Amino acid sequence: MTTNLKEEIIALIRKLPEDATIDDIMYHLYVKKKILTGIEEVELGKVIPHKQVMENAKKRLEERL
């Protein structure tokens, strides 16, 4: 992950408009968390190749028909 997450979060909040609500801040923190989690999972190899995802989607669509 990042080496100085606290500073990144402070910078993120500072970039928000002055009239940002707590909900706005929470939303941006949530998105940041999801992005960092995704990056970590990619680095750990916890991914499914695109081709496999498309094959699985096709199979599920065919099952519904």
Secondary structure by P-SEA (a helix, b strand, c coil): ccccaaaaaaaaaaaccccccaaaaaaaaaaaaaaaaaaaaaaacccccaaaaaaaaaaaaaaac
